[in-house]
Amino acid sequence: MSVQIEHITVGDGAPLVLIAGPCVVEGRDVVFFTAEAVRRAAEAWSLPVIFKASYKKANRTSSSSFTGIGMDEALGILADVRREFGMPVLTDIHLPQEASPAAQVADVLQIPAFLCRQTELLAAAGETGKAVNIKKGQFLAPGDMKHAAEKVIATGNRRILLTERGTTFGYNNLVVDMRSLAIMRKTGFPVVLDVTHSVQLPGAAQTASGGQPEFIAPLARAGVAAGCDALFVETHPEPAKALSDGSSQLPLKDLDSLLKQVCALDAALRSL
């Protein structure tokens, strides 16, 4: 099965799709700078691209961590990105009542990994008719994602993506089982590999999550070789200054190199 998101087809043998942008809407300047660079890099490699940024980060390690600039302002910035750069937009929702206002702007509503079993949230997302990207919980077996998908399907919406983002592997660590992509595809829905959240070290930086960004490229190559339909990459002009997940975001300057690698692999697979 494929999912149509504006002019982009995800899955069922369609070209690899890039989902990329900063972790959270920090402000207009950072978002617009990143959006322009993401669009330019994707166009250079002829990759369909969906811009991503959370308008709010509801799940933070510490209560003192940055959560956002406010829903209305952040969604307004994402609406401007969509209009000015011509890219579909993906953003997270965290409560059922957030689904409707977010759907006024976003083409894809994303269910955060920790919330992937929340029935009312999944139903609210499905009822908007927008595509729904469900991130697999760090605690969940890939085969169990069919139950999350069924909660969206119950609303009459089958526009579903399933995303692998790593599984808890002891304390403060994650591991990516590439079998997960094949297992989740058996549900009939396109699969996405989130390579940047997969390199997180949850809670390992005392009041924040740590990360190992040196493993972003190896995981991205492995995911494309394993046949993911889309690659999810959080990227920032200066990760060290990012207000959320800076230790696991890809430096924006390295995006072109990453896309060169994954596009070469994707082309090789399609030639077989």
C-alpha positions as CSV (number, residue, x, y, z in Angstrom):
1,M,0.0,0.0,0.0
2,S,1.1,3.5,-0.7
3,V,0.1,6.8,1.0
4,Q,-0.3,10.0,-1.0
5,I,0.8,13.2,0.7
6,E,0.1,16.1,-1.6
7,H,2.3,15.4,-4.7
8,I,4.4,12.8,-2.9
9,T,3.8,9.0,-3.0
10,V,5.2,7.0,0.0
11,G,5.6,3.3,-0.3
12,D,4.7,0.6,-2.9
13,G,7.9,1.0,-4.9
14,A,7.7,4.8,-5.1
15,P,11.0,6.7,-4.8
16,L,12.6,7.1,-1.4
17,V,11.2,10.0,0.5
18,L,13.1,12.4,2.8
19,I,11.4,13.7,5.9
20,A,13.7,16.3,7.4
21,G,13.8,19.5,9.5
22,P,14.7,20.7,13.0
23,C,13.4,18.9,16.1
24,V,11.2,21.8,17.2
25,V,10.1,25.2,15.9
26,E,12.6,27.4,17.8
27,G,11.7,30.6,15.8
28,R,11.2,31.8,12.2
29,D,14.8,32.4,11.3
30,V,16.1,28.9,12.2
31,V,13.1,27.2,10.6
32,F,13.3,29.1,7.3
33,F,17.0,28.7,7.0
34,T,16.7,25.0,7.6
35,A,13.7,24.7,5.2
36,E,15.6,26.3,2.4
37,A,18.6,24.1,2.9
38,V,16.5,20.9,3.1
39,R,14.6,21.8,0.0
40,R,17.8,22.6,-1.9
41,A,19.6,19.4,-0.8
42,A,16.5,17.2,-1.7
43,E,16.2,18.8,-5.1
44,A,19.9,18.2,-5.8
45,W,19.3,14.5,-5.3
46,S,15.8,14.4,-6.8
47,L,14.3,13.3,-3.5
48,P,10.7,14.0,-2.7
49,V,10.7,15.9,0.7
50,I,8.4,16.5,3.6
51,F,9.5,19.2,6.0
52,K,9.2,18.3,9.7
53,A,9.3,20.3,12.9
54,S,7.4,19.8,16.2
55,Y,5.4,22.9,17.1
56,K,5.7,21.7,20.7
57,K,7.9,19.2,22.6
58,A,5.7,17.8,25.3
59,N,8.0,15.0,26.3
60,R,11.2,16.4,27.8
61,T,13.7,14.8,30.2
62,S,13.5,17.8,32.6
63,S,10.7,20.2,33.5
64,S,13.2,23.1,32.8
65,S,13.7,22.0,29.2
66,F,12.5,24.1,26.2
67,T,9.0,23.0,25.0
68,G,8.2,25.6,22.4
69,I,7.3,29.1,21.4
70,G,3.5,28.6,21.6
71,M,1.1,26.6,19.5
72,D,-0.3,29.4,17.4
73,E,3.0,31.1,16.6
74,A,4.7,27.8,15.8
75,L,1.9,26.5,13.6
76,G,1.9,29.9,11.8
77,I,5.5,29.5,11.0
78,L,4.9,26.0,9.6
79,A,2.1,27.3,7.5
80,D,4.4,29.9,6.1
81,V,7.0,27.2,5.3
82,R,4.4,25.1,3.5
83,R,3.3,28.1,1.4
84,E,6.7,29.7,0.7
85,F,8.7,26.5,0.1
86,G,6.1,24.3,-1.4
87,M,6.9,21.3,0.9
88,P,4.3,19.3,2.7
89,V,4.6,19.6,6.5
90,L,4.7,17.0,9.3
91,T,4.3,17.9,13.0
92,D,3.6,16.0,16.2
93,I,0.4,16.1,18.3
94,H,0.2,15.1,21.9
95,L,-3.4,15.4,23.0
96,P,-6.6,14.6,21.1
97,Q,-7.7,18.3,21.2
98,E,-4.5,19.2,19.3
99,A,-5.4,17.2,16.2
100,S,-7.8,19.6,14.6
101,P,-5.8,22.8,14.9
102,A,-2.6,21.0,13.8
103,A,-4.5,19.5,10.8
104,Q,-5.3,23.0,9.6
105,V,-1.6,23.4,8.8
106,A,0.1,20.0,8.6
107,D,-0.2,17.4,5.9
108,V,1.0,14.7,8.2
109,L,0.2,14.3,11.9
110,Q,2.8,12.4,13.9
111,I,2.1,10.3,17.0
112,P,5.2,10.4,19.3
113,A,6.7,7.1,20.2
114,F,5.7,7.3,23.9
115,L,2.1,7.9,22.9
116,C,1.7,5.2,20.2
117,R,-0.8,3.3,22.3
118,Q,-3.0,6.2,23.2
119,T,-6.4,5.3,21.6
120,E,-8.1,8.7,21.8
121,L,-5.0,10.4,20.3
122,L,-4.8,7.9,17.4
123,A,-8.5,8.2,16.8
124,A,-8.4,12.0,16.8
125,A,-5.6,12.0,14.3
126,G,-7.3,9.6,12.1
127,E,-10.6,11.6,12.1
128,T,-8.8,14.6,10.6
129,G,-8.3,12.6,7.3
130,K,-4.7,13.7,7.3
131,A,-1.9,11.2,6.9
132,V,-0.8,9.8,10.3
133,N,2.8,8.8,11.0
134,I,2.8,6.5,14.1
135,K,6.3,6.2,15.7
136,K,6.9,2.8,17.2
137,G,7.3,3.0,21.0
138,Q,10.8,2.2,22.3
139,F,9.0,-0.5,24.4
140,L,7.0,-2.1,21.6
141,A,7.6,-5.1,19.3
142,P,7.2,-4.1,15.7
143,G,4.5,-6.7,15.1
144,D,2.4,-4.9,17.7
145,M,2.2,-1.8,15.6
146,K,-0.7,-3.3,13.8
147,H,-2.9,-2.6,16.8
148,A,-2.0,1.1,16.7
149,A,-2.7,1.2,13.0
150,E,-6.1,-0.4,13.6
151,K,-7.1,2.4,15.9
152,V,-6.6,4.9,13.0
153,I,-8.2,2.5,10.5
154,A,-11.3,2.4,12.7
155,T,-11.9,6.1,11.8
156,G,-12.0,5.2,8.1
157,N,-8.5,6.6,7.6
158,R,-5.9,4.3,6.0
159,R,-3.3,7.0,5.3
160,I,-0.8,5.5,7.8
161,L,3.0,5.5,8.0
162,L,4.8,3.4,10.6
163,T,8.2,4.6,11.9
164,E,11.0,2.7,13.5
165,R,13.0,4.9,16.0
166,G,15.0,2.4,18.1
167,T,14.1,0.0,20.9
168,T,15.2,0.3,24.6
169,F,18.4,-1.6,25.1
170,G,19.2,-1.5,28.7
171,Y,19.5,1.9,30.5
172,N,20.1,5.1,28.5
173,N,20.5,3.3,25.2
174,L,18.6,2.2,22.1
175,V,19.2,-0.4,19.4
176,V,17.7,-0.6,15.9
177,D,16.6,-4.0,14.7
178,M,16.4,-3.7,10.9
179,R,14.0,-6.6,10.9
180,S,11.5,-4.2,12.3
181,L,11.1,-2.5,8.9
182,A,10.1,-5.8,7.2
183,I,7.9,-6.9,10.1
184,M,6.0,-3.6,10.2
185,R,5.6,-3.6,6.4
186,K,3.6,-6.8,6.8
187,T,0.8,-4.6,8.1
188,G,0.5,-3.2,4.6
189,F,1.6,0.3,5.4
190,P,4.8,2.2,4.3
191,V,7.7,2.2,6.8
192,V,10.0,5.0,7.8
193,L,13.3,4.9,9.6
194,D,14.0,7.7,12.0
195,V,17.8,7.7,12.1
196,T,18.3,10.6,14.4
197,H,16.1,9.6,17.3
198,S,17.6,6.1,16.9
199,V,21.0,7.4,17.9
200,Q,19.7,9.0,21.1
201,L,20.9,8.0,24.6
202,P,17.7,8.7,26.5
203,G,18.3,10.7,29.7
204,A,22.1,10.1,29.5
205,A,23.0,13.8,29.7
206,Q,21.5,14.3,33.2
207,T,18.8,16.8,32.4
208,A,18.6,15.9,28.7
209,S,19.0,13.0,26.3
210,G,22.5,12.4,24.9
211,G,23.3,11.1,21.4
212,Q,25.8,9.5,19.1
213,P,25.3,11.4,15.8
214,E,28.4,9.6,14.3
215,F,26.0,6.6,13.8
216,I,23.4,8.5,11.8
217,A,25.0,7.8,8.4
218,P,25.6,4.0,9.1
219,L,22.0,3.6,10.3
220,A,20.6,5.5,7.3
221,R,22.5,3.4,4.9
222,A,21.4,0.2,6.6
223,G,17.8,1.4,6.6
224,V,17.7,2.2,2.9
225,A,19.4,-1.2,2.2
226,A,16.7,-2.9,4.3
227,G,14.1,-1.2,2.1
228,C,12.6,1.6,4.1
229,D,10.1,3.8,2.2
230,A,11.2,7.1,3.8
231,L,14.1,8.4,5.8
232,F,13.4,10.7,8.8
233,V,16.2,13.0,9.7
234,E,16.3,15.8,12.2
235,T,18.8,18.4,11.2
236,H,19.8,21.8,12.5
237,P,22.3,24.6,11.4
238,E,24.1,24.4,14.8
239,P,23.1,21.3,16.7
240,A,25.2,22.4,19.7
241,K,22.9,25.4,20.0
242,A,19.6,23.5,19.3
243,L,16.9,24.0,22.0
244,S,15.9,20.3,21.8
245,D,17.7,17.0,20.9
246,G,20.8,18.9,19.8
247,S,23.1,15.9,20.6
248,S,21.3,13.6,18.1
249,Q,20.5,16.0,15.2
250,L,22.5,16.0,12.0
251,P,24.4,19.2,11.3
252,L,22.7,20.8,8.3
253,K,26.0,21.0,6.5
254,D,26.2,17.2,6.4
255,L,22.8,16.6,4.9
256,D,24.0,16.7,1.3
257,S,26.7,14.0,2.0
258,L,24.1,11.8,3.8
259,L,21.7,12.1,0.8
260,K,24.5,11.2,-1.6
261,Q,25.1,8.0,0.2
262,V,21.5,6.9,0.6
263,C,20.6,7.8,-2.9
264,A,23.4,5.7,-4.3
265,L,22.2,2.7,-2.3
266,D,18.6,3.3,-3.3
267,A,19.6,3.4,-7.0
268,A,21.7,0.3,-6.6
269,L,18.8,-1.6,-5.1
270,R,16.4,-0.5,-7.8
271,S,18.7,-1.7,-10.5
272,L,18.7,-5.3,-9.2
